Amino acid sequence: MVLKRLRTIRLSLTVISPFPRRYICRLIVLAGLAGFLFLPASASAQDLFEIQVYPYETVEPHHTMVEFHMNYFPSGTTTTENGEFPNNHQFHFTVEVTHGLTKHFELAGYLVTAIVPEVGPKFAGARVRPRFSLPEEWHLPFKVSISTEIGFNKHQFDPNTITLEIRPILEKEIGKWYLSLNPDFSKSFRGVDSHRGFEFEPGVKVSYAVTKKIEPGIEYYAATGPVTHFETPHDQHHLIFPTLDVNAGPDWELNFGVGRGLTGTSERWVVKWIVGYRFNF
């Protein structure tokens, strides 16, 4: 589930700066956020089952979104601690079902599984995630929504078996450019990191609509450690994904990316797919 020394923030600032003066105040806000993300930083592991930067929009009432998150690790960790399975050659398959309850509120549930080399299929955990959005009519500098996720994890995949994630979502579209910031905060309530405070695990997405159907971009994910004391850069987790979103219609979500770890503690290579469809129930 996330920003560390974030190069994509620099890219987004470069993109926004040529726009008219009415965007200057918004640029200042973004620059302030970027400054916070560049604060100096053992970080908790990144969420490697649901690798996604969340958008602002919640599912409409009486609609249900079913998503499949699939991640493969052609080159991942081969040694671990606390009885975890190494990620090398693992395949992760997560089913997410989200139902829109009101115009600004949705509720999601996750079933998390994995195929572990020389072990076979394994149940990895379950999650519950309510999310609400602030009305666009408020005309804030960014579209804003807040996600709160409670995770129940198997210790072979996460040494923290009960976790809480609070994820603010800040989204902005300027012409064909798209920006989403997820300054994520997570807390372990049971497990090896339960004694630590909230940890910072940010994510960022920048993309450009080349056509109405094709939108390449960059996604960045990180885990920097406790907000009161970031880990050293070597011990942080940083992943960058060149991505491709395909607009196959208003009810579809199609995302593909190949990620590369940027530090010694990060996974070296990750391939991810997201396939989702919205049903009118």
Sequence and secondary structure as in RCSB ss.txt:
>XXXX:A:sequence
MVLKRLRTIRLSLTVISPFPRRYICRLIVLAGLAGFLFLPASASAQDLFEIQVYPYETVEPHHTMVEFHMNYFPS
GTTTTENGEFPNNHQFHFTVEVTHGLTKHFELAGYLVTAIVPEVGPKFAGARVRPRFSLPEEWHLPFKVSISTEI
GFNKHQFDPNTITLEIRPILEKEIGKWYLSLNPDFSKSFRGVDSHRGFEFEPGVKVSYAVTKKIEPGIEYYAATG
PVTHFETPHDQHHLIFPTLDVNAGPDWELNFGVGRGLTGTSERWVVKWIVGYRFNF
>XXXX:A:secstr
    S HHHHHHHHHHTTS GGGHHHHHHHHHHHHHHTS         SS     S    BTEEEEEEEEEEEEE
  S  STT    TT EEEEEEEEEEEETTEEEEEEEEEEEETTTEEEEEEEEEEEEEE  GGG  SSEEEEEEEE
EEE TTT SEEEEEEEEEEEEEEETTEEEEEE  EEEEEEETTTTS  EE  EEEEEE SSSSEEEEEEEEEE E
ETTS   GGGSEEEEEEEEEE   TTEEEEEEEEEE STTS SEEEEEEEEEEEE 
